[in-house]
Each structure stands twice: as structure tokens, then as C-alpha cells.
């Protein structure tokens, strides 16, 4: 709601992207505040913090270089008409908050369910490796696209080199992979399949929406 109020004054709904990564880190901190931290949940929170910081830095830098509101939100603003300012609270800002809370199921599982595993569990280590792989893919893809835009001024053009020659959206692919890594860590700690609910929903949203 606070970010929405800023948007009402700035007429730039793109600022919601700033909160995508940090919102998950905040969820982890809230869960830790009320339930306490263990070595295992600190490790998971550290992964989320690393990812969210890198992503927020990238999105803020990209947004500051953009001459106008993100095309996706600009289109929603045009279709929403004069009432967009209050409709956006529900269709963009609160919706994203709800999605974040659902996608954060690995965090809910790790903090709220009884732990049956430890940080030394082989599947926790495998989850960390999967997270690192996804983080590397997303980071590299974002860097390659940023360079492509800077060197060619190619906003709106199609990049087909680097990771973008192998995947249409390698940045989203990396994000899906890293969240399955976090989910595997939470599953190894709790033996709860709910740890995978968020990553699955994230994958479905990215693929279909």
C-alpha cells in the first residue's frame, strides 16, 4: 500500500518491480522475528537476501535509465482510464503482495514446520547448488541484456545472442531454477511437499501469464 501511494503521486507503476525481490526477504525476516532463526533458516534467508539484493539493484538501475513508465504498466494505465489510480491498488500492488506470500511457501515451510533435517543434509546442499545455478543464469542474462541495450540502443529489439540465443527468457528461467533450489532446501529440512508449491506457482505464472 505504501508503494502504491508513491505510485499515485509519481504516476509510475513500474516502481512495484523494486519490491519483488526485497518483498521475499521481508517475509523471511518477519517469519524469523516471530519464530526465531536456526542455522538452517539463516542459510535460506541468506540465499533470499543475496538474490533479492542483486535483483533490486538491477531493476532500479534499469528503471532509472528508462525514459518512460514500463510498457506493461503503461498499457494497463491506458486501459484503466481515469480510475486506474485506485484500481491499480488491487490489480497490481496488492495482487503482487498476495502472490509473493504464496510463492514464499519454501520460507513458510522452513520457518513454521518442524525441522526433520539439518543444514548438512545432502539435499540441502543440492538445493544450494541449484540455487547458485539459477542465480548465475538470471544474473548473467540480465547483464547480457543490459549490455545489449546500452551498446545498440535496441529497446524493443530482439536479442538472440548469449543465453538469449538458447532461451527466450533466460532471466525468468534462472529465477524459476533458483526458487526450486530454495524449495528443495526447505523440503530437505521439513519433508513437506508444500515447500514446492511456491516454485511451481511461480513457474506457472511466468509461463502462462
N, C-alpha and C positions, 0 to 999 in steps of 0.2 A: 504493500500500500504506500509505503514511503517513496519507493522508486516511482510508482505511478504518479504521485503528487509532483515529483520533479518533471515527469513527462508532460503533465498538464501545463506546466509553465514553459517548458522548452519546446513543446511540440515535436519531440523526437523520441518515439517509442523504442528506438534501437538501443537505448541505454539499458533495457532489460537484459540484453546479452551480457552486460558486465557481471550480472549476478548469477549467471548459470553455474559456473564453477564454484565461486565462493559460497553460494547457497548450500551446496552439499557439505562444505567444510563447516558452515554454521550449524547444520543439522548434527554433524558429528560432535561438535562442541557442546551443543545443548544436551544431547544424549549422554555425553561424558559427564556433564555437570550434574545431571540428576541420578546417574547410575554409578559413577566412578569410572576411572580408567584402569585397565590392566595393561600388561606388556603387549598383549595381542591387539587390544583396541587402539593403543597408542600407535602401533605399527600400521594399522589400517587407516587411522586418522592422518598419519604422516603421508601415506600414499595419496589420499584425497587432497591434502594440503598442497602437495607437490603439483598434482595435476591442475587443481583449481587456480593456483597462483600463476602457473605458466599460461593457462588458457585465458584468464582475465587480463593478463599483461598483453597478450596477443590481440584480444578483441578490443581493448581500449585503444591500443596503438592503431589498429585498423580503422576503428570508428573515427578517431581524431583526424585521420588522413582523408576520410570520405567527405566530399563537398556537400552531401545531402543525406537525408534520412535513408536508411536501408530500404532497398526497393520492395522487400516483402512487407514491411510495415507501412511504407508509403502507399502501397496498393490497398492495404486494409484501411488506411486513413481515408483514401478517396471513396472506397465503397461504403464506409461507415458514415460519411457525411458529417453534418454538424453535431451529431450525437456521439461521434467516435470517442470524444474525450472521456465520457463516462463508461461507454461500452467497453473500452479498452481495459478498464479495471478488471473485468470479468473474462474477456476473450483473450487477453494477453498476460496480464500481470498475475492475477490470482490463479489462472489456469496453470501458468508455469510453476507457481508455488506448490500447487497440488501435485503436479507431475514430478517435481523434484522430490517431494515427500514419498511418493510411491516408488520412484526409481531408486531411492536410497534404501531399499529393502535390505541390501547387504549390511548397511550400518545398523538398521533396526535389529537385525538378527544377531549381529556380533555383540551389540551392547545390551540387548534386552533378554536374550535367550541364554539358558545355562550353557557354559562352555564345556565341551567334552573333548576338545583338542587343545594343543598348545602351539606356540609360535614356531616350534621346531618340527611340527608335523610336515611330512613331505609334500602334502597337498597345499599347505600354506606356502611353502617355498615355490611350488609350481605356480600357484596363483600370483605370487610376486613376480615371477619371470614373465607370465602372461601380461601382467600389468605393465612391466617395463617394455615389452614388445609393443603393446598398444600405445603406450606413451611415446615411444620413439617414432612410430608410424604417424601419429597425429601431429607431433611436433615437427617432424620433417616435412610432412605435407603442407602444413601451414607456412613454414619457412619458404618452401619452394614456390608456393602460390604468391606469397608476398613479394618475393624477388621477381617473379614473372610480371606482376603488375607494375612494379617500380621500373623495371628495365624497359618495358614495352608500352606502358600506359594503357594496358589492354583490359580495362574494366569492361566486362560483358563478353569478352572473347573466350574461346575455349582453350584451356591448357591441356596438352596431350604429351608432355614430357615428364621425366622423373616418375615419381609414384603415381602422378596423374595420368600417365600412359598405361598404367596397369589396373587402376581402379578409378571409377568415375568420381568417387568421393572418398579418397583415402583418409582424409581427416575424420570423417564420420566413422569409417571402418576402424580406425585406431581407437576412437572413443568407445565403440562397442566392445572391442577386444579388451581394453583396459578395465572396463566395468565388469566383464566376465571374470577377469583376474581377481578383482576385489570380491566378486561374488563367490569365487572358488575359495578364497581365503576365509570368508565368513562361513561357508558351508563346512570347510575342514574344522573350524572351531566349534560349530554348533550341530552339525549333521542335519541341518534344516534346509529343505529344498526351497523355502521361502527366500533364501539368500539369492537365488537366481531369478526371482520374479522381476525385480527391477531391471537387471540387464536384458532380460527377454523383452520387457515392455519398451525399453529404450530402443532396442533393435527394431521392433515392430513400428515404433513411431518414426524412426529415421527412415526406414524402408518405405513405409506406406504414406507417411504424411510429409 
